[in-house]
Amino acid sequence: MREIVTSPQIAPPAGPYSHAVIGTGDLVYVSGQTGQDPSTGEIVGGGVAAETRQVFANLLQVLHAAGLDFASVVKCNVFLVDMADFGSMNAVFAEVMPGPYPARSTVAVAALPLGARVEIECVAAR
């Protein structure tokens, strides 16, 4: 049986998916978040660093809805439209995510929803 997690603090999912799902066992699978401002529904301006900060703010709201925080994250998958943005994203990641850091993959993609330049999904343990 799976339990659906929804945070009223961020924009509703932009498609047929949940903010997060608690699977069988102790893992929480958080859907990819973009730098979508919850009050406007638009991707925040200011470049990849600003987007990445908003991504983490959105991820944290979903984790809080599941009773967790960044210290519970065991795996992140990062999607970038341009690998030239890796340094900016990585600097914010290191600033926001507490050590010891989770496992992580970073891949380049052709495009992301809403014109985002970065999207991050994660898996957390309860």
Contacts in CASP RR format, 6 or more apart in sequence:
PFRMAT RR
TARGET T0000
AUTHOR 0000-0000-0000
METHOD contacts of the structure
MODEL  1
MREIVTSPQIAPPAGPYSHAVIGTGDLVYVSGQTGQDPSTGEIVGGGVAA
ETRQVFANLLQVLHAAGLDFASVVKCNVFLVDMADFGSMNAVFAEVMPGP
YPARSTVAVAALPLGARVEIECVAAR
1 24 0 8 1.000
2 21 0 8 1.000
2 22 0 8 1.000
2 23 0 8 1.000
2 24 0 8 1.000
3 21 0 8 1.000
3 22 0 8 1.000
3 23 0 8 1.000
4 18 0 8 1.000
4 19 0 8 1.000
4 20 0 8 1.000
4 21 0 8 1.000
5 18 0 8 1.000
5 19 0 8 1.000
5 20 0 8 1.000
5 21 0 8 1.000
5 22 0 8 1.000
5 28 0 8 1.000
5 30 0 8 1.000
5 62 0 8 1.000
5 65 0 8 1.000
5 66 0 8 1.000
6 18 0 8 1.000
6 19 0 8 1.000
6 20 0 8 1.000
6 65 0 8 1.000
7 19 0 8 1.000
7 61 0 8 1.000
7 62 0 8 1.000
7 64 0 8 1.000
7 65 0 8 1.000
9 38 0 8 1.000
9 61 0 8 1.000
9 64 0 8 1.000
9 65 0 8 1.000
10 19 0 8 1.000
10 33 0 8 1.000
10 36 0 8 1.000
10 38 0 8 1.000
10 58 0 8 1.000
10 61 0 8 1.000
10 62 0 8 1.000
11 36 0 8 1.000
11 37 0 8 1.000
11 38 0 8 1.000
11 41 0 8 1.000
13 19 0 8 1.000
13 31 0 8 1.000
14 36 0 8 1.000
14 113 0 8 1.000
14 114 0 8 1.000
17 31 0 8 1.000
18 31 0 8 1.000
19 30 0 8 1.000
19 31 0 8 1.000
19 62 0 8 1.000
19 65 0 8 1.000
20 28 0 8 1.000
20 29 0 8 1.000
20 30 0 8 1.000
20 31 0 8 1.000
20 62 0 8 1.000
20 63 0 8 1.000
20 65 0 8 1.000
20 66 0 8 1.000
21 28 0 8 1.000
21 29 0 8 1.000
22 28 0 8 1.000
22 29 0 8 1.000
22 66 0 8 1.000
22 126 0 8 1.000
23 29 0 8 1.000
26 125 0 8 1.000
26 126 0 8 1.000
27 74 0 8 1.000
27 123 0 8 1.000
27 124 0 8 1.000
27 125 0 8 1.000
27 126 0 8 1.000
28 63 0 8 1.000
28 66 0 8 1.000
28 68 0 8 1.000
28 72 0 8 1.000
28 123 0 8 1.000
28 124 0 8 1.000
28 125 0 8 1.000
28 126 0 8 1.000
29 121 0 8 1.000
29 123 0 8 1.000
30 59 0 8 1.000
30 62 0 8 1.000
30 63 0 8 1.000
30 66 0 8 1.000
30 121 0 8 1.000
30 122 0 8 1.000
30 123 0 8 1.000
30 124 0 8 1.000
31 62 0 8 1.000
31 121 0 8 1.000
32 59 0 8 1.000
32 77 0 8 1.000
32 119 0 8 1.000
32 120 0 8 1.000
32 121 0 8 1.000
32 122 0 8 1.000
33 55 0 8 1.000
33 58 0 8 1.000
33 59 0 8 1.000
33 62 0 8 1.000
33 119 0 8 1.000
33 120 0 8 1.000
33 121 0 8 1.000
34 43 0 8 1.000
34 51 0 8 1.000
34 54 0 8 1.000
34 55 0 8 1.000
34 58 0 8 1.000
34 112 0 8 1.000
34 113 0 8 1.000
34 114 0 8 1.000
34 116 0 8 1.000
34 118 0 8 1.000
34 119 0 8 1.000
35 43 0 8 1.000
35 44 0 8 1.000
35 51 0 8 1.000
35 52 0 8 1.000
35 54 0 8 1.000
35 55 0 8 1.000
35 58 0 8 1.000
35 116 0 8 1.000
35 118 0 8 1.000
36 42 0 8 1.000
36 43 0 8 1.000
36 44 0 8 1.000
36 54 0 8 1.000
36 58 0 8 1.000
36 114 0 8 1.000
36 116 0 8 1.000
37 43 0 8 1.000
37 44 0 8 1.000
37 54 0 8 1.000
38 58 0 8 1.000
38 61 0 8 1.000
41 114 0 8 1.000
42 114 0 8 1.000
43 51 0 8 1.000
43 54 0 8 1.000
43 114 0 8 1.000
43 115 0 8 1.000
43 116 0 8 1.000
43 117 0 8 1.000
44 50 0 8 1.000
44 51 0 8 1.000
44 54 0 8 1.000
45 51 0 8 1.000
47 88 0 8 1.000
47 117 0 8 1.000
48 80 0 8 1.000
48 85 0 8 1.000
48 88 0 8 1.000
48 89 0 8 1.000
48 117 0 8 1.000
48 118 0 8 1.000
49 88 0 8 1.000
49 89 0 8 1.000
49 91 0 8 1.000
49 92 0 8 1.000
51 116 0 8 1.000
51 117 0 8 1.000
51 118 0 8 1.000
52 88 0 8 1.000
52 89 0 8 1.000
52 92 0 8 1.000
52 93 0 8 1.000
52 118 0 8 1.000
52 120 0 8 1.000
53 92 0 8 1.000
53 96 0 8 1.000
55 118 0 8 1.000
55 119 0 8 1.000
55 120 0 8 1.000
56 70 0 8 1.000
56 92 0 8 1.000
56 93 0 8 1.000
56 96 0 8 1.000
56 97 0 8 1.000
56 120 0 8 1.000
59 70 0 8 1.000
59 120 0 8 1.000
59 122 0 8 1.000
60 69 0 8 1.000
60 70 0 8 1.000
63 69 0 8 1.000
63 70 0 8 1.000
63 72 0 8 1.000
63 73 0 8 1.000
63 122 0 8 1.000
63 124 0 8 1.000
66 124 0 8 1.000
66 126 0 8 1.000
67 126 0 8 1.000
68 124 0 8 1.000
68 126 0 8 1.000
70 96 0 8 1.000
70 97 0 8 1.000
70 98 0 8 1.000
71 98 0 8 1.000
72 124 0 8 1.000
72 125 0 8 1.000
72 126 0 8 1.000
73 97 0 8 1.000
73 102 0 8 1.000
73 122 0 8 1.000
73 123 0 8 1.000
73 124 0 8 1.000
74 102 0 8 1.000
74 103 0 8 1.000
74 123 0 8 1.000
74 124 0 8 1.000
74 125 0 8 1.000
75 102 0 8 1.000
75 103 0 8 1.000
75 104 0 8 1.000
75 122 0 8 1.000
75 123 0 8 1.000
76 93 0 8 1.000
76 97 0 8 1.000
76 102 0 8 1.000
76 103 0 8 1.000
76 104 0 8 1.000
76 105 0 8 1.000
76 120 0 8 1.000
76 121 0 8 1.000
76 122 0 8 1.000
76 123 0 8 1.000
77 104 0 8 1.000
77 105 0 8 1.000
77 106 0 8 1.000
77 107 0 8 1.000
77 120 0 8 1.000
77 121 0 8 1.000
77 122 0 8 1.000
78 89 0 8 1.000
78 93 0 8 1.000
78 104 0 8 1.000
78 105 0 8 1.000
78 106 0 8 1.000
78 107 0 8 1.000
78 118 0 8 1.000
78 119 0 8 1.000
78 120 0 8 1.000
79 106 0 8 1.000
79 107 0 8 1.000
79 108 0 8 1.000
79 109 0 8 1.000
79 112 0 8 1.000
79 118 0 8 1.000
79 119 0 8 1.000
79 120 0 8 1.000
80 86 0 8 1.000
80 89 0 8 1.000
80 106 0 8 1.000
80 107 0 8 1.000
80 108 0 8 1.000
80 109 0 8 1.000
80 117 0 8 1.000
80 118 0 8 1.000
81 108 0 8 1.000
81 109 0 8 1.000
81 110 0 8 1.000
81 111 0 8 1.000
81 112 0 8 1.000
81 115 0 8 1.000
81 116 0 8 1.000
81 117 0 8 1.000
81 118 0 8 1.000
82 108 0 8 1.000
82 117 0 8 1.000
83 108 0 8 1.000
85 117 0 8 1.000
85 118 0 8 1.000
86 106 0 8 1.000
89 106 0 8 1.000
89 118 0 8 1.000
93 104 0 8 1.000
94 101 0 8 1.000
102 122 0 8 1.000
112 118 0 8 1.000
112 119 0 8 1.000
113 119 0 8 1.000
END
